[in-house]
Amino acid sequence: MRRRLPILAVLLALVLIAAACAETTEDTTTTTTTEAPTATTEAPSDTTTTTEAAGPKTIIIGTTDTIASLDPGDAYAVHDWELIKNTGEGLLGWEPGELTLRTGLAAALPDISDDGLTYTFTLREGIQFADGLELTAPMYAEQLNRLLTIGPDCPNGVANALASPFFESITAPDDATLVFQLSRPVAFVPQLLATATFMPAHPDIFPADECVLFPEAPIYGVGPWYISEYTQAEQTVLEPNPYYTGDLKANVDRIIIRYFSDPQTMALAVQNGEIDVAWRLLGPELVSELEDVSELSVGTIDGGSIRYLILNWAIAPMDDLNVRKAVAAAIDRDELADVVYGGQVNPLYSQVPPGFLGASEIYDDLYASPDVDAALGYLAESGYSADNPVELELWYPPEHYGAATADWMALIEQQLEATGAIDVTLTAQEWSTYVTALTSGEAYAAGVLGWFFDFPDTSNYLEPFVLNGGLGTEVTDADNVPVNDQAQELLDLLDAASVETDLDARAGLYEEAQRVYAELVTTLPLFFEAEHVVYPAYVSMAGDYASPETLAIGPNLEFYYSVLDIDK
Amino acid sequence: MSPLSLIFLIIGIPALAGLIYIFVRGSTGLRRYIVTRIALTLPMILILATLVFFVMRIIPGDPVRSALGPKGSPETVARLRDQLGLDDPLLVQYGRFLGDMARLDFGRALTGGRRPIVDEMSERFPATLELVIPATALALIIGVVGGALAAAHRKRPTDYALRLYSVVIYSIPIFWLGLMLQLLLGVRLGWFPIAGRIDAVVGTTLDRTTNILVIDSAISGNWTALGSALWHLVLPVLTLGLILSGVFVRLTRINVIETLQMDYIAAARARGIRERVVVYGHALKNAMIPVITLIGLQVAILLAGAVLTETVFSWPGMGQYLVQRISARDYTAVQSVITMFAMFVALISLAVDIIYSLVDPRVRY
């Protein structure tokens, strides 16, 4: 009996393994895939789906981003929005490569009521999800109402930023009409509605009463693509929507997004031909290296990611306007860009980066930075000098904005101390502790932060730093009460701009708001980071779009996969 | 069934069968030893998990703030902290953690979409296994062959070269070696892919069952996928395997040298047995016993090496996951991964000890 035991044990093991394997053949967990949708009725799209003998035309795009949520009612990250925007379409959208709005699902621009509180859209005809389901206005309204019902409690909470503060209700009086009722008039409703947040989600995939961050593939939208499969941290596969009738039809048969944990590896992968496009986030150092590779093109997009110093009104020595002005005058942004980043970032002289409505260079006009004599003059007005230097504690997170942060913060320390009248103590702090302390406005007099827009509009570069405490600037308090008359003037300008629908008038208001903002020196813009897209010669654009060198990725960083073509 | 469960079945059932066999056939002392080791393993894992739980909460950092950044309003931060149970007393959180761990549930990640951690590990752990098993095999082959060769040619150029190799390779930072291999064999010569587990296009043709791609492609008969998976394994396995091989070379060498000085080896030589048979047939076999012990000890180092290797090669395994979650201060995910690693190391150590006792009849418990 004892001799038979091992044989029995091994046999038992084999039987169990076989049973386990048999059970799992019907069950895939890590990769969610199903068959491609086929049009049961004649698909109206003339989408190119030519499958050549060499196999489907595929473009592989690399990124160091990850997927955090695929639910339009929850997603609040650049890559998530990119996937949602390529698989979906909004009432309004952006022209590829430009900051110009165009109609998407809407047949025309909206009718706006005289009080600016009601926006009425008519849907264009024949909108279908990639599985053939027709989109109606009531269905769309029900999906958008998720933002107002379950949205605020979804993990990433995009609804709290982009929906709840502005929209009171969304209704559909008939199958083709959508009515947005606002709680207060705002001029940037079109920009909001062009975000991924307001794209229709498939009702069978995203139920009305639940946030579904990672639904099983296939994930259908009404856009030019659908997600046929995705494997976390490995790849996402997109295939053309056979029912798509919009302007951005797919030109290749498949897009694969490959995820990288290390930008260096992604840079090598595009050199090695393992990916066709390297997109987000390579970093300035790697971009410099890739620019030297003759087979590759590097497209530079002056994106909206800015770095700035928070100068806290409520904490000494930044409670002194002269000190804030002195800091503004002493910092040499060109040196930061050139010495630390080899010219791969751009000096920034307003909180609003170039390209946005009304953007100016007001800090350069007011403080002619660097101007050490001017800085010493401001300090002298408050009694500071080489014998009585101002003591400034400057904080930063060492990792969150990249390894170079410590270098440029050290350079800022040198520049400030070079005045001879500012004594800087540079202190690093772990990111989450840091951001809590800085934005609460109660701990740090000065510290660095970064900002990236939620929706590409000038208001998104000014209001967050002014309203309700202003993320640690304390130019207003938590109840939005301004600290002085100038701050009140700034609030009034921002209020006026937020409801002004005439673009020229709005630009003028924002220019004036930037002037007042810079006079208050509530923040000190330093530089903005460009984004880069790297690709070989065999990747091209299929149509005539703006910014061909960046594959039609514009300042809003919208990447439409449909513009891509490949000849490999 | 998740890939993780399937892998546990594939590894666990034969292991259990082996354990039953040893238990039935082994001596009373060996049985007592196995029971004691298993009994000690559980408190060891508990102590480690407890340490990780409290250390993660002592070090600075908050997962909610870390994830939301400056855009997170105080209301959103408070709501999320409440939803995640981070405002509960520490002991309540600890009790919940232990309860989840006892059910092998591990709860949900605090960041990155808050998916069940078991699901995330289920995707990641097979990738790590696919990397570390061949890397260990490579390290052993190089280490044992190289060590025996060095011992057989003691104080000759081969010996010096291999000793130098073992020291140099052990001192090289793993990420540097990985990068050099990527640049040389990947970019410069174009022989091997430098990132990922499988070609992106070929990967779409593969049905995943265990998520160990070599196995999945083999059982589904997808030979293109098998070739691609093997091809993608080369550089990461080479990186991890070479780094680990240094210590095996040195250990094997010293043990073979010691064994070669023993009486029974002298007797074998006196009987006219050929030197090759003496070294590789008699001495190496006995010298392997400490090497087997070292395999158990190296598992922890292997996993640490996998963290770096996976990052360099964008290999979506547990190591890469751990790095990402530590950065995000995701307590739940980090403590779960480390607990999982601890269990893995403990089980391998147990297996090695049992094998050790079987290989060396002198060992008594």
Chai-1 contact restraints between the chains, C-beta under 6 A:
chainA,res_idxA,chainB,res_idxB,connection_type,confidence,min_distance_angstrom,max_distance_angstrom,comment,restraint_id
A,L5,B,V24,contact,1.0,0.0,6.0,A-B,restraint_1
A,P6,B,Y21,contact,1.0,0.0,6.0,A-B,restraint_2
A,A9,B,A17,contact,1.0,0.0,6.0,A-B,restraint_3
A,A9,B,I20,contact,1.0,0.0,6.0,A-B,restraint_4
A,A9,B,Y21,contact,1.0,0.0,6.0,A-B,restraint_5
A,V10,B,A17,contact,1.0,0.0,6.0,A-B,restraint_6
A,A13,B,I13,contact,1.0,0.0,6.0,A-B,restraint_7
A,A13,B,P14,contact,1.0,0.0,6.0,A-B,restraint_8
A,A13,B,A17,contact,1.0,0.0,6.0,A-B,restraint_9
A,L16,B,I13,contact,1.0,0.0,6.0,A-B,restraint_10
A,I17,B,I10,contact,1.0,0.0,6.0,A-B,restraint_11
A,A20,B,L6,contact,1.0,0.0,6.0,A-B,restraint_12
A,A20,B,L9,contact,1.0,0.0,6.0,A-B,restraint_13
A,E23,B,M1,contact,1.0,0.0,6.0,A-B,restraint_14
A,T24,B,M1,contact,1.0,0.0,6.0,A-B,restraint_15
A,T24,B,L6,contact,1.0,0.0,6.0,A-B,restraint_16
A,T24,B,T209,contact,1.0,0.0,6.0,A-B,restraint_17
A,T28,B,R208,contact,1.0,0.0,6.0,A-B,restraint_18
A,T29,B,S2,contact,1.0,0.0,6.0,A-B,restraint_19
A,T30,B,P3,contact,1.0,0.0,6.0,A-B,restraint_20
A,T30,B,E123,contact,1.0,0.0,6.0,A-B,restraint_21
A,T30,B,R208,contact,1.0,0.0,6.0,A-B,restraint_22
A,T30,B,N211,contact,1.0,0.0,6.0,A-B,restraint_23
A,T31,B,R208,contact,1.0,0.0,6.0,A-B,restraint_24
A,T58,B,V201,contact,1.0,0.0,6.0,A-B,restraint_25
A,I60,B,A200,contact,1.0,0.0,6.0,A-B,restraint_26
A,A68,B,G112,contact,1.0,0.0,6.0,A-B,restraint_27
A,A68,B,G113,contact,1.0,0.0,6.0,A-B,restraint_28
A,S69,B,G113,contact,1.0,0.0,6.0,A-B,restraint_29
A,P155,B,R114,contact,1.0,0.0,6.0,A-B,restraint_30
A,G157,B,T76,contact,1.0,0.0,6.0,A-B,restraint_31
A,N160,B,T76,contact,1.0,0.0,6.0,A-B,restraint_32
A,L213,B,G113,contact,1.0,0.0,6.0,A-B,restraint_33
A,F214,B,G113,contact,1.0,0.0,6.0,A-B,restraint_34
A,Q232,B,E123,contact,1.0,0.0,6.0,A-B,restraint_35
A,A233,B,P316,contact,1.0,0.0,6.0,A-B,restraint_36
A,E234,B,P316,contact,1.0,0.0,6.0,A-B,restraint_37
A,Q235,B,A200,contact,1.0,0.0,6.0,A-B,restraint_38
A,V237,B,T204,contact,1.0,0.0,6.0,A-B,restraint_39
A,I256,B,A200,contact,1.0,0.0,6.0,A-B,restraint_40
A,R258,B,A200,contact,1.0,0.0,6.0,A-B,restraint_41
A,F260,B,S314,contact,1.0,0.0,6.0,A-B,restraint_42
A,S261,B,T311,contact,1.0,0.0,6.0,A-B,restraint_43
A,S261,B,S314,contact,1.0,0.0,6.0,A-B,restraint_44
A,S261,B,Q320,contact,1.0,0.0,6.0,A-B,restraint_45
A,D262,B,T311,contact,1.0,0.0,6.0,A-B,restraint_46
A,D262,B,S314,contact,1.0,0.0,6.0,A-B,restraint_47
A,T265,B,A195,contact,1.0,0.0,6.0,A-B,restraint_48
A,T265,B,S314,contact,1.0,0.0,6.0,A-B,restraint_49
A,L268,B,Q182,contact,1.0,0.0,6.0,A-B,restraint_50
A,L268,B,V187,contact,1.0,0.0,6.0,A-B,restraint_51
A,L268,B,I194,contact,1.0,0.0,6.0,A-B,restraint_52
A,A269,B,A195,contact,1.0,0.0,6.0,A-B,restraint_53
A,Q271,B,V187,contact,1.0,0.0,6.0,A-B,restraint_54
A,N272,B,G186,contact,1.0,0.0,6.0,A-B,restraint_55
A,N272,B,V187,contact,1.0,0.0,6.0,A-B,restraint_56
A,N272,B,I194,contact,1.0,0.0,6.0,A-B,restraint_57
A,E274,B,P193,contact,1.0,0.0,6.0,A-B,restraint_58
A,E430,B,P60,contact,1.0,0.0,6.0,A-B,restraint_59
A,E430,B,G61,contact,1.0,0.0,6.0,A-B,restraint_60
A,W431,B,S66,contact,1.0,0.0,6.0,A-B,restraint_61
A,S432,B,G61,contact,1.0,0.0,6.0,A-B,restraint_62
A,S432,B,D62,contact,1.0,0.0,6.0,A-B,restraint_63
A,S432,B,R65,contact,1.0,0.0,6.0,A-B,restraint_64
A,S432,B,S66,contact,1.0,0.0,6.0,A-B,restraint_65
A,T433,B,P60,contact,1.0,0.0,6.0,A-B,restraint_66
A,V435,B,R65,contact,1.0,0.0,6.0,A-B,restraint_67
A,V435,B,G69,contact,1.0,0.0,6.0,A-B,restraint_68
A,V435,B,P70,contact,1.0,0.0,6.0,A-B,restraint_69
A,T436,B,R65,contact,1.0,0.0,6.0,A-B,restraint_70
A,T439,B,P70,contact,1.0,0.0,6.0,A-B,restraint_71
A,L449,B,P70,contact,1.0,0.0,6.0,A-B,restraint_72
A,L471,B,P70,contact,1.0,0.0,6.0,A-B,restraint_73
